[in-house]
Amino acid sequence: MAKPKTLEQLRADKERAETRLAREQHKLERPENRKKYLEKGERQKRTHRPCKSGRHD
């Protein structure tokens, strides 16, 4: 029969699981953010040069 885990072991397991969950959620967000970035890219490229040089004509 397996030895029961101590409270410290359970807390450590919980912390590892929460860290892994956050990492996996971030992995899912990256492609979505990349898609948004690529969709907005053309507009930002057009705006970049006039704003960079200080011309707001």
Backbone as CSV, one residue per row, in Angstrom:
resi,resn,N_x,N_y,N_z,CA_x,CA_y,CA_z,C_x,C_y,C_z
1,MET,0.839,-1.183,0.000,0.000,0.000,0.000,0.884,1.247,0.000
2,ALA,0.466,2.264,-0.723,1.256,3.483,-0.842,1.215,4.285,0.452
3,LYS,2.358,4.879,0.750,2.460,5.704,1.945,1.741,7.032,1.688
4,PRO,0.902,7.499,2.606,0.194,8.764,2.387,1.180,9.938,2.327
5,LYS,0.851,10.906,1.496,1.719,12.069,1.340,1.518,13.040,2.495
6,THR,2.593,13.729,2.822,2.498,14.734,3.875,1.884,16.003,3.294
7,LEU,1.512,16.886,4.180,0.920,18.154,3.768,1.910,18.959,2.920
8,GLU,3.184,18.932,3.282,4.201,19.658,2.514,4.323,19.098,1.099
9,GLN,4.272,17.781,0.969,4.356,17.160,-0.351,3.146,17.541,-1.203
10,LEU,1.983,17.547,-0.584,0.771,17.922,-1.316,0.819,19.378,-1.775
11,ARG,1.334,20.246,-0.906,1.454,21.658,-1.287,2.448,21.836,-2.431
12,ALA,3.548,21.098,-2.386,4.541,21.174,-3.458,3.942,20.665,-4.769
13,ASP,3.180,19.572,-4.701,2.519,19.039,-5.898,1.538,20.062,-6.474
14,LYS,0.796,20.714,-5.589,-0.172,21.723,-6.026,0.548,22.881,-6.711
15,GLU,1.645,23.329,-6.131,2.410,24.432,-6.708,2.948,24.068,-8.090
16,ARG,3.467,22.853,-8.240,3.973,22.400,-9.541,2.848,22.334,-10.565
17,ALA,1.689,21.853,-10.140,0.550,21.749,-11.058,0.074,23.134,-11.502
18,GLU,0.045,24.087,-10.577,-0.380,25.443,-10.927,0.618,26.100,-11.874
19,THR,1.898,25.862,-11.644,2.930,26.413,-12.521,2.796,25.834,-13.920
20,ARG,2.581,24.537,-13.991,2.434,23.888,-15.297,1.181,24.391,-16.019
21,LEU,0.100,24.568,-15.273,-1.132,25.086,-15.866,-0.907,26.476,-16.456
22,ALA,-0.235,27.342,-15.714,0.038,28.690,-16.215,0.897,28.630,-17.474
23,ARG,1.886,27.744,-17.498,2.761,27.602,-18.661,1.972,27.144,-19.881
24,GLU,1.101,26.168,-19.691,0.315,25.645,-20.812,-0.686,26.684,-21.327
25,GLN,-1.273,27.452,-20.413,-2.203,28.500,-20.842,-1.466,29.557,-21.662
26,HIS,-0.248,29.884,-21.249,0.548,30.860,-21.988,0.897,30.326,-23.377
27,LYS,1.169,29.034,-23.469,1.462,28.426,-24.771,0.274,28.570,-25.717
28,LEU,-0.932,28.465,-25.184,-2.133,28.609,-26.005,-2.346,30.061,-26.440
29,GLU,-1.943,31.006,-25.611,-2.136,32.414,-25.937,-1.187,32.890,-27.031
30,ARG,0.002,32.307,-27.100,1.005,32.792,-28.046,0.538,32.790,-29.499
31,PRO,-0.039,31.696,-30.017,-0.495,31.743,-31.423,-1.599,32.778,-31.651
32,GLU,-2.467,32.949,-30.666,-3.535,33.941,-30.801,-2.949,35.350,-30.868
33,ASN,-1.973,35.628,-30.000,-1.344,36.944,-30.015,-0.574,37.167,-31.308
34,ARG,0.065,36.130,-31.808,0.816,36.236,-33.059,-0.127,36.567,-34.220
35,LYS,-1.294,35.926,-34.226,-2.282,36.178,-35.275,-2.731,37.640,-35.237
36,LYS,-3.032,38.142,-34.047,-3.446,39.539,-33.912,-2.335,40.481,-34.370
37,TYR,-1.099,40.151,-34.010,0.044,40.979,-34.394,0.185,41.038,-35.910
38,LEU,0.052,39.900,-36.559,0.195,39.863,-38.012,-0.953,40.583,-38.712
39,GLU,-2.155,40.496,-38.157,-3.300,41.184,-38.751,-3.160,42.702,-38.638
40,LYS,-2.582,43.184,-37.551,-2.440,44.616,-37.342,-1.176,45.173,-37.988
41,GLY,-0.305,44.325,-38.468,1.011,44.732,-38.944,1.018,45.775,-40.030
42,GLU,0.181,45.631,-41.047,0.197,46.564,-42.169,-0.140,47.982,-41.727
43,ARG,-1.128,48.129,-40.891,-1.517,49.460,-40.423,-0.382,50.092,-39.625
44,GLN,0.248,49.314,-38.782,1.325,49.847,-37.958,2.542,50.218,-38.799
45,LYS,2.821,49.462,-39.852,3.957,49.792,-40.716,3.738,51.138,-41.387
46,ARG,2.518,51.400,-41.850,2.222,52.669,-42.513,2.353,53.832,-41.538
47,THR,1.977,53.623,-40.304,1.969,54.683,-39.308,3.362,54.932,-38.743
48,HIS,4.202,53.959,-38.747,5.485,54.034,-38.055,6.377,55.164,-38.575
49,ARG,6.564,55.262,-39.892,7.515,56.237,-40.439,7.121,57.682,-40.148
50,PRO,5.878,58.107,-40.404,5.532,59.502,-40.097,5.634,59.812,-38.604
51,CYS,5.228,58.905,-37.764,5.270,59.150,-36.329,6.711,59.168,-35.829
52,LYS,7.530,58.312,-36.368,8.928,58.221,-35.949,9.668,59.515,-36.261
53,SER,9.395,60.123,-37.406,10.110,61.331,-37.808,9.489,62.600,-37.216
54,GLY,8.395,62.490,-36.521,7.766,63.641,-35.899,6.760,64.342,-36.779
55,ARG,6.481,63.801,-37.945,5.501,64.409,-38.844,4.134,63.799,-38.568
56,HIS,3.207,64.612,-38.209,1.837,64.142,-37.967,0.889,64.853,-38.914
57,ASP,1.230,64.910,-40.184,0.419,65.599,-41.202,-0.921,64.957,-41.358
